[in-house]
Each structure stands twice: as C-alpha cells, then as structure tokens.
Amino acid sequence: MGIMHSQRAFGGPLQANVFLTNRCNLRCIHCLYYSPFVERPNTFETRRARAKSAEPPALGYLADFQRLDANIEGTKNLIDSLIDMGTKRYIFSGAGEPFLHKNTLEFMGRIKHAGGAGTVFTNGTLLNAGLIDELLKMQFDELRITTLAGSNDVYMKTHAGVGQNTFHNLRDNLIYLSERKAGLGLKKPEVTLIFVVIPQNYEDVSRFADFVKAVKADRAMFNPVVTAGDPDLEKTLVLTSEQSAALRKNLSKVKSFLESHRIVHNIEYFLKSFRSVLDTSSVYRIIPCYMGWLSVMVDVRGLVYPCCRCYEPLGNVREERFQNIWNSQEYSRFRKEAINIYKRSEPLKGCECNSCTHFIANLRVFKMLHPIRGRSESLKHSYPDQEI
C-alpha cells in the first residue's frame, strides 16, 4: 500500500540494519573504514564532503569515530520501537566488528524473543565454542562472514597484520559450529561465507569454494568491491579487464562445483552487477528503488539512513522517536524521489545508486508488482548473463 501511495508508509520497515560498533579487530584491505590503502576512513561524512568537493572531516574526528559503540539503552529502545512497528528482520553490523560490542548477544536475544529473524555481518574471528553455543541456544538465524579468501596465504594477503593462525582458527570454529548443529539436529544459525573480489584474491575463488564445502557452510556469496569513490581504493582494488575475464571463466567452474554439492550461491546475480566494481547504474534506469519501505539503517550515533548506500541522514533516534522519523516529511520526500529514480538520468542526491548493494531486493519487489514488465527485453538486456 505504501509503494502504491508512493510517499507514505503504512507500517514499519520490513528490515532494520542496526550498527553496533565502529571498532574493529582486523584491517581488511577492501574495507571502506580500515583498509591500509585509504588515507582516511570513508565515513558518510567523508563521502558527503567528497561529493560536494568540500573539506573532509579532520583525522582526529575520524579517530574518535572509530572508537564509538552504540548506546546500550538507546539500542534497546530502538529495537523495541521496531518490534512495535512490526519489523521482523534485523541485521547487526557496523563500521567495525559487531561482536566487539559487549551487549551484542543481548540485542540478538531481544529480537529473537520477539519472534524476529536476525543476521550478523562479521569477520568471524571472534567466534569460539562459548559464543557458538550461545548462538545455537537462541537459534540465531544467520552469520554472514566475509573471508576474502579460501586459503591461509590469501587470507593473510587480504588482512593486513593478521596472525598466522587466524584463518585456521576461523576454519576450526566453523567446523565446530557445523558439527554442533548436526549433533543437535539444528539448522540455525545458517552460515553464509562472503568473497569480495579484488585483484589480491580473484585467483582464489576455487579454493574459496573448497573452503565453503569443507566447513559445511550453507551458501557462498561473491560480491564486487565497493570503493565509495575513494581514489586510493579505486587504484588498488579494481580488477583489470584481463583479470575480470579470467574471473568470469573461473566462476563458471565454481558454479558447477557448488551446485554439485548443493551449496546455494549468487554467482548469476554477481555477474549481472560485476563491471570490475559494483555497477548498478543500468538497472535504475528501468526500475524504482523501494528501500524507503523495505529497510532502514541506524548507525552507532543514532543517525537514520534509508540504506547503507545513502549518506544523508533523515533524523536521529537520540533526538526523536523512530516512528516520527519514519513518518516524517523528509522520509516521504526520499520515498517519492526513490520510486521515480528510473525517470532520472542520475542517482538520488546523497545516495550511491550506481553501486547499490540492494538492487536484488528492488528487482524482486519490481517483479512481484510488475510480473510482465519484470520480464521485459530492456531488463534482460541490462543483465544479459541470465534471465531475471
């Protein structure tokens, strides 16, 4: 009903992405915030300044930013507000490692007690038997673990300063999780392993598939790198045309391997959006963006964003109730502009629509609402690798 109205929301967001901390224990080379290749963290303030050719945030401010945790009571209140509004799906993430927040398990338990489903985006290195047993006990839904590698040598190459045993410990803990699930007859938490493709790891996709099988993960995801316009990342993390061609060839073999072992993957959709970096510019010339109804993101300071690809906040839950922000004029304006994005020749102001990580969700909604247009020749032409 809200999408048909084009501006109003008749309920809460279907999904909420709650940032828990900006602290991190790793320095993954693809990370927008902690990569050793970046001069300064690519915070939303940094991206706004870059878009406006303005002075970037001071390094001292950014150092403080990287030490922030989400307020405990504020996060509980936010989750309770979302539950009251009917939100059922939750993502716990951040500009750092979510399990560094001391109350992460409490937040997870809160949404599970209310009947919600949760996913945590993590590097997986803080997993241990005790933490895994707690996740099994509450039947948490999904761990999405970015490894960037399927082997120890590539893992060390893509994680600056990491120890010799980090990858092996991750592997052992994931095997422990799979064995405990099997022993208890449980399906959750499901494990999704994520491989962000960069020049430093693109030749490791086959070993990554072997790793997924070895730890009995439920699915494998391949993601194009997102540089957020950072010139240092664009210089060091973008595949050449030759590397891209080799990757595409290797992925066809990986696809067959994963399917032979009944492992879910996203290779078809990856190839649709892969142009050395994530490129979704063509799809939003055909379909709308529905994120103003589907999702919301709240950072550790309480700032509210429509999604992780938009860097202009629409309010702050530390200053007013989330319900008021969700139903505000600012949100209505965003919804109206987003649903008409396909009529524009450029991204929404304050959003990185040309590198949108949510295009699959928008495609699915478009197909449900417009089953005939969803199979149009123009949409097929934009994504020629496979029929949408």
C-alpha positions in Angstrom: 0.0 0.0 0.0 2.8 2.4 0.8 4.5 1.7 -2.5 1.3 2.3 -4.3 0.8 5.6 -2.4 4.5 6.4 -3.5 5.3 8.5 -0.4 3.6 7.2 2.7 4.5 4.1 4.9 1.5 2.2 6.3 3.7 0.1 8.6 7.3 -0.1 9.8 10.3 -1.2 7.8 10.5 -4.9 6.8 14.1 -4.9 7.8 16.4 -2.9 10.1 20.2 -2.7 9.9 21.4 -1.7 13.3 25.1 -0.6 13.6 26.6 -1.8 16.9 30.2 -0.5 16.8 32.8 1.3 14.7 35.6 -0.7 16.4 37.3 -3.5 14.5 40.0 -6.1 15.3 41.0 -6.5 11.6 42.3 -4.4 8.8 40.8 -6.0 5.7 42.3 -4.4 2.6 38.9 -3.9 0.9 37.3 -2.1 4.0 35.9 1.4 3.5 36.9 2.2 7.1 40.0 0.3 8.0 41.8 -0.6 4.8 45.5 0.3 5.0 45.1 1.7 1.5 42.8 4.6 2.5 44.1 7.9 3.6 41.1 8.4 5.9 38.1 6.2 6.7 35.2 6.5 4.2 32.6 7.6 6.7 29.4 9.0 5.5 30.8 12.5 6.3 33.8 11.8 4.2 31.6 10.7 1.3 29.4 13.8 1.6 32.5 16.0 1.6 33.9 14.2 -1.5 30.6 14.5 -3.3 30.5 18.3 -2.6 34.2 18.9 -3.2 34.3 20.1 0.4 36.9 19.8 3.2 36.9 16.3 4.6 36.5 15.5 8.3 39.6 16.0 10.4 41.7 12.9 11.1 41.2 13.5 14.9 37.4 13.4 14.4 37.7 10.2 12.4 39.9 8.5 15.0 37.2 9.2 17.6 34.6 7.9 15.2 36.4 4.6 15.0 36.1 4.1 18.8 32.4 4.5 19.0 29.9 1.9 20.3 26.2 2.1 20.0 24.5 3.3 23.2 23.1 0.2 25.1 19.8 1.7 26.3 19.3 3.6 23.1 19.7 0.4 21.0 17.3 -1.5 23.2 14.7 1.3 22.8 15.3 1.3 19.0 14.8 -2.4 18.8 11.6 -2.2 20.9 10.2 0.6 18.7 10.9 -1.5 15.6 9.3 -4.5 17.1 6.2 -2.4 18.0 6.1 -1.3 14.3 6.1 -4.9 13.1 9.7 -5.2 11.9 10.6 -8.9 11.7 14.1 -8.9 10.0 17.2 -7.5 11.7 20.8 -7.1 10.6 23.5 -6.4 13.1 26.6 -4.8 11.5 28.5 -1.5 11.7 31.7 0.2 10.6 33.5 -2.4 12.6 33.1 -5.9 14.1 29.7 -6.4 15.8 30.9 -9.0 18.3 33.2 -6.4 19.9 30.1 -4.8 21.4 29.7 -6.3 24.9 25.8 -6.4 24.5 25.6 -8.0 21.1 24.2 -11.3 22.4 21.6 -9.4 24.4 20.4 -7.4 21.4 20.2 -10.7 19.4 18.2 -12.3 22.1 15.8 -9.4 22.3 14.8 -9.7 18.6 14.6 -13.5 18.8 12.4 -13.3 21.9 10.0 -11.1 20.0 9.8 -13.6 17.1 12.2 -11.7 14.8 14.9 -13.1 12.5 18.4 -11.9 12.6 21.6 -11.8 10.6 25.0 -10.6 11.8 27.7 -9.4 9.4 31.0 -10.4 11.0 34.6 -11.3 10.1 34.1 -14.4 12.2 37.4 -14.2 14.1 35.8 -13.7 17.5 33.8 -16.9 17.2 34.7 -19.5 19.8 33.0 -22.5 21.3 31.2 -20.5 24.0 29.9 -17.9 21.7 28.8 -20.5 19.2 26.9 -22.4 21.9 25.1 -19.2 22.8 24.1 -18.6 19.2 22.9 -22.2 19.0 20.9 -21.9 22.2 19.0 -18.8 21.0 18.7 -20.3 17.5 20.0 -17.2 15.9 19.3 -17.2 12.2 22.4 -16.4 10.2 26.1 -15.5 10.3 27.4 -13.7 7.2 31.2 -14.0 7.4 33.5 -12.1 5.0 36.6 -14.1 4.5 38.0 -12.6 1.2 39.9 -15.9 0.8 39.7 -19.7 0.8 43.3 -20.3 1.8 45.6 -19.1 4.5 48.1 -17.4 2.2 45.5 -15.3 0.5 43.8 -14.6 3.8 47.0 -13.1 5.2 47.5 -11.1 2.0 44.0 -9.6 2.3 44.0 -8.9 6.0 46.9 -6.6 7.0 48.8 -7.7 10.0 46.8 -10.7 10.8 48.3 -13.6 12.7 49.5 -16.9 11.1 46.7 -18.9 12.8 43.7 -16.6 12.3 42.4 -18.3 9.2 42.9 -21.8 10.7 41.1 -20.8 13.9 38.2 -19.4 11.8 38.1 -22.7 9.9 38.1 -24.8 13.1 35.3 -22.7 14.7 33.1 -23.0 11.6 33.7 -26.8 11.6 32.8 -26.9 15.3 29.6 -24.9 14.5 28.6 -27.3 11.7 29.3 -30.4 13.9 27.3 -29.0 16.8 24.4 -28.2 14.5 24.4 -31.7 13.1 24.7 -33.3 16.6 21.8 -31.3 17.9 19.7 -31.6 14.8 19.6 -27.9 14.2 19.6 -25.8 11.0 20.4 -22.5 12.6 22.4 -20.4 12.6 23.0 -20.7 8.9 26.4 -19.7 7.6 27.0 -17.6 4.6 30.6 -17.0 3.5 31.3 -13.9 1.5 34.1 -13.4 -1.0 34.6 -9.7 -2.1 36.5 -9.9 -5.4 39.7 -7.8 -5.7 43.0 -8.2 -7.6 44.6 -9.7 -4.5 42.2 -12.6 -4.3 40.4 -13.2 -7.6 42.5 -16.3 -8.4 41.4 -17.9 -5.1 37.7 -18.4 -6.0 38.1 -22.1 -6.5 39.8 -22.6 -3.1 37.1 -20.4 -1.5 34.5 -22.9 -2.9 36.5 -25.7 -1.4 36.6 -23.9 1.9 32.8 -23.4 1.8 32.4 -27.1 1.3 34.9 -28.1 4.0 33.2 -26.0 6.8 29.8 -27.1 5.5 28.6 -23.5 5.0 25.0 -23.1 3.8 25.8 -20.6 1.0 28.5 -18.7 -0.8 28.3 -15.1 -1.9 30.5 -13.3 -4.3 30.4 -9.5 -4.2 32.0 -6.9 -6.4 34.2 -4.5 -4.5 32.6 -1.1 -3.4 35.1 1.8 -3.4 32.7 4.6 -2.5 34.6 6.9 -4.8 37.8 6.7 -2.8 40.7 7.2 -5.3 43.1 5.1 -3.3 40.7 2.1 -3.3 39.9 2.6 -6.9 43.6 2.5 -7.7 44.4 -0.7 -5.7 41.2 -2.8 -5.6 39.7 -2.7 -9.1 40.3 -5.7 -11.4 41.8 -5.1 -14.9 39.8 -6.3 -17.9 42.1 -9.3 -18.2 41.6 -10.2 -14.6 37.8 -9.8 -14.9 37.7 -12.1 -17.9 39.7 -14.8 -16.0 37.4 -14.4 -13.0 34.3 -14.9 -15.1 35.8 -18.1 -16.7 36.7 -19.5 -13.3 33.3 -18.7 -11.8 31.6 -21.0 -14.3 33.6 -23.9 -12.9 32.9 -22.7 -9.3 29.2 -22.6 -10.1 29.2 -26.2 -11.2 31.2 -27.3 -8.1 28.9 -25.5 -5.7 25.8 -26.8 -7.3 27.1 -30.4 -7.4 27.4 -30.1 -3.6 24.0 -28.4 -3.2 25.5 -25.2 -1.9 23.4 -22.1 -2.5 25.3 -19.3 -4.3 24.7 -15.9 -6.0 27.0 -16.2 -9.0 24.3 -15.3 -11.6 23.4 -12.1 -9.8 27.1 -11.3 -9.2 27.8 -11.5 -12.9 24.9 -9.2 -13.6 26.3 -6.4 -11.4 30.0 -7.0 -11.9 31.9 -4.5 -14.0 35.3 -4.7 -12.2 33.5 -2.8 -9.4 29.8 -3.0 -8.4 27.9 -1.2 -11.2 24.1 -1.0 -10.9 23.6 2.2 -13.0 21.6 0.5 -15.7 19.1 -1.3 -13.6 17.8 2.0 -12.0 17.1 3.4 -15.4 14.4 0.7 -15.6 13.1 0.0 -12.1 12.3 2.1 -9.0 14.1 2.0 -5.6 11.8 0.7 -2.9 14.2 1.0 0.0 12.1 3.7 1.7 9.6 1.0 2.6 11.8 -2.1 2.8 14.6 -1.1 5.1 16.2 1.3 7.4 19.8 1.7 8.7 20.7 3.3 12.1 24.3 4.0 12.9 26.1 4.0 16.3 25.2 7.6 16.9 21.5 7.1 16.2 21.5 8.7 12.8 18.9 7.2 10.5 19.5 6.4 6.8 17.3 4.8 4.2 20.0 2.3 3.5 23.8 1.8 3.6 24.3 3.4 0.2 22.7 6.7 1.2 24.9 9.1 3.3 22.4 11.9 4.1 20.7 11.2 7.4 16.9 11.7 7.8 16.9 12.0 11.6 18.4 10.9 14.8 16.8 8.4 17.2 18.6 10.0 20.1 16.7 13.2 19.5 13.3 11.9 18.5 11.3 8.7 18.3 12.0 6.5 15.4 8.3 6.3 14.5 8.3 10.1 14.0 11.4 9.9 11.7 10.0 7.1 9.7 6.8 9.0 9.0 8.4 12.4 8.6 8.3 14.7 5.6 12.0 14.1 5.0 11.3 10.3 4.6 8.3 11.0 2.4 10.4 13.1 0.1 13.0 10.4 -0.1 10.4 7.8 -1.0 8.9 9.9 -3.7 12.3 10.6 -5.3 13.4 7.0 -4.9 10.4 5.4 -6.5 10.9 7.7 -9.5 14.6 7.2 -9.9 14.2 5.3 -13.2 12.8 8.6 -14.7 16.1 10.4 -13.8 19.4 10.3 -15.5 21.4 10.4 -12.3 21.5 8.9 -8.8 19.4 10.3 -5.9 21.1 13.2 -4.1 23.1 11.8 -1.2 22.9 8.2 -2.4 25.4 5.9 -4.3 22.8 4.4 -6.6 25.3 3.4 -9.2 26.9 0.9 -6.8 23.8 -0.2 -4.9 24.1 -3.4 -2.9 20.3 -3.6 -2.6 19.5 -4.0 -6.3 18.4 -7.6 -6.0 15.8 -6.7 -3.3 14.5 -4.0 -5.6 14.4 -6.4 -8.6 12.4 -8.9 -6.6 9.8 -6.3 -5.5 9.6 -5.0 -9.0 9.0 -8.5 -10.4 6.2 -9.1 -7.8 4.5 -5.8 -8.6 5.1 -5.9 -12.3 5.3 -9.5 -13.5 5.1 -8.6 -17.2 7.5 -5.6 -17.1 9.8 -7.7 -14.9 10.5 -9.9 -17.9 10.9 -7.0 -20.3 13.6 -7.1 -23.0 15.2 -3.9 -21.6 15.7 -5.5 -18.2 17.1 -8.7 -19.8 19.5 -6.6 -21.9 20.8 -4.8 -18.8 21.6 -8.2 -17.3 22.4 -10.5 -20.2 24.1 -13.3 -18.3 20.8 -15.0 -17.3 17.1 -14.3 -17.5 16.0 -12.3 -14.5 
